[in-house]
Amino acid sequence: QSLLDMMVAEEESLKERLLKSIALCRKELDTLCRELQLDPFEEDEESTILQMEKNLRTRVEVLLKQKRDRKQELKTLREQDQELCDILCTTPFCIDSNAVPSLEDLDRYRRHVASLAAEKEQRREEFVSRKRQIILLMEELDHTPDTSFEREVVCEDEEAFCLSTGNIAALQNLLQQLEAQRSLNEAVCTELRSRIVALWERLQVPAEERESSAVH
């Protein structure tokens, strides 16, 4: 009888612990389903208390992993977004960093970051191409960078250059100014050459003397 009483007491204690665990798991599941924006967990009413507790506990572990994974991906995306926004001088994606993001939120965020990365590569290529043209024009015009922007473009590290729309526009404007200066210089040179030839003709300068100046 004593052994039976002890076994019954142990079983009742186990039942009590299982029921408490089930209640806690249900409460945690409700919270997780709301946070993850999932439908409520459907329990198998015909299962035993032991099986029900195991099913609920397993489901809680699965949802906790989903929550951790989503939060971690959100953190990674925010870091990538911030880095790209610093380079492109744009505003970060609007999302609540404290809440658990939905799968749709994460998908939108991934596409946003991918779009920024593509924009960065496009602007980087544009910057490198125009920088190369600007350096060649400055060398041709014997022009020394004299403004802070010109020095930033020509002398500073390419990775440090802010690829904002304003900077890209200023870069294009600088290139156009240098091209206009080269065109103006070429027009002046053409005019001066024409005047020199006319003077040669009027002064009847010998061909040998003309050829010595032709290299210029």
N, C-alpha and C positions, 0 to 999 in steps of 0.2 A: 504493500500500500504506500509506504514511504517513497519507494522508487517511482511508482506511478504518479504520485503527487508531484515529485520533482520533475518528471518528464512533462507533465501537463503544464507546470509553472514555466518551464523552459519554452514550450511551444507557444504559450500565451505571451511570453516576453518577446519571442521572435515575431509573433503576429503583430504585437504593438509597435515594435521597431519598423516592421515592414509598412504598416499603415502610416506611421509618421513619415517614413521615407517617401511613400506614395504621395502624401499630401504636399511635402516639400517639392517633389519632382513636378507635380501638377502645377504648383504655383510658379516654379521656375520656367516650366514649359510655356505657360501662358505669357509670361514676360518676354521670353525669347521669341515666341511666335509673333508678338506685337512688334518687337524690335526689328525682326527680320522680315516683317510684313508677309507672314505665311499663314495658311489656314490652320485652325486649331488641330491639335493632334487627336486622331480618332483612336480610342482605346478598344481593345478586344474585351468585351464584357464577360465572355465565357472563360477567359483565362483565370488561372489561380492567382491568389495574392502574390505569391512568390514570382510567378511569371510576369504578372502585371508590373511589379516593382522593377524587375529586370528590364522589361521593355521601355518603361518610362525613363529609367536611369540611362539606358543606351541612347534613347532619343535625345535626352538632355546633353549628353556628351557630343553627339553629332551636331546639334545646333550650336553648342558652345564653340566647336571647331569652326563652323561656318561663320559665326560672329567674329572670331579671332582673324580668320582669313580675310573677311571683308574689311575689317578695321585696318589690317596690315596693308592690304592693297590700296585702301584709301590714303593711308600715310605715305606710301610709295608714290602714288599719283600726285599727292599734294607737293611732295618734294620735287618731283619732275616739273610740275606745273610752275612752282615758284622759281625754279632755276631758269626755265624758258621765259617766264614773264620778266625776270631781271634782265635777260639778254634782249628781249623784244620790247621792253618798256610797256607792257600791257598789264591789264588787271587780271588777277587770278580768278579761276573758275569759282562761281558762287555755290558753295555746298556746306552743310552743317557738319563740321569736323567732329562734333561730340556724339551725334546720332550714328546709328548703324546704317550704312547706305544700302539702298535696295539694289538688286541686280541691274535694274534699269538705270539707276543713278551711276553705278560703276561703269556701265557700258557707255553712257553719255560722256562720262569723265575720260574714259580711255580714248574715245574718238576726238574729244577736245584736245587732249595732250598730243595725240598723233597729228592733228591738224597744226598745232603750234610747232611741233618738231619739223613738219614739212615746210612751214612758213619760214622757220629759222634757216633751214638748209637753202631755200630759195634766196632769202636775203643775203646769206653768207656768200653764195656764189655771185650774186649781184655786186656785193661789196668788193670781193676779191677782184672781179673783172674790172670794175670801175677804178679801183685803187691802182691796178696795173696801168690802165690808160692814163690816169692822172700823173703817176710817177714819170711815165715816158714823155708826157707833154711838158711837165716841169723841167725835165732834163733838156728837152728840145728848146724851151723858152729861156733856159738858164734862170729859172724861177726858184727861189728859196722859200720854203713854207714859212709864212710870216704871221699867220693867225693861229690861235689855239686849235681851231678845228682842223686846219691844214696839217699842223704838226701831229694831231691825234690820228689823222688818216694815214699819213706817210711814215711817221716815226714810231708810233706806239704798236704794241703787240696786237695782232689781228683779233685774237680771242677776247681782248679787253674792250673792243669797240662795241658800243651799244647799237644794236640793229633796229632802232625805233624807226617808225615811218618818217619822222622828222629828220633823222640823221640820213636816211636813204635819200630823201628829197634834197637835203643839203649837199649830199655827195653828188647827185646828178647836176645840181646847180653849179657846183664847183667845176665839174667836168665841162659843162657848157661854157662857163666863163673862160676856161683855158682854151677850149676849142675856138671860141670867138677871138681870143687874143692871138692865137696862131693864125687864124684866117686874116685878121687885120695886119699882122706882121708880114704874111705872105703877099697881101695886096700892096703894102708899102714897098716891099722888096721888088715886086714886079714893076711898080711905077718907077722906082729908082733905076732898075736895070734898063727900062725903056729910055729914060732920060740919059743914062750913060751911053747907050748905043747911039742915040741922036747926037750927043756931043762928040762921040768918036767920029761920026759921019761928018759933022760940020768942021771938026778940027783935022779931019783926014789922018787920024791916028793909025799907024801901021798895024798890020795883022799880028806881028810878033808881040807888040806891046799889049794888044787886046787879049791875046792868048794868056799872057802872064797874069792877067786879072780875072780870067774866065773861071779859075778854080774857086773864086769867092761867089 
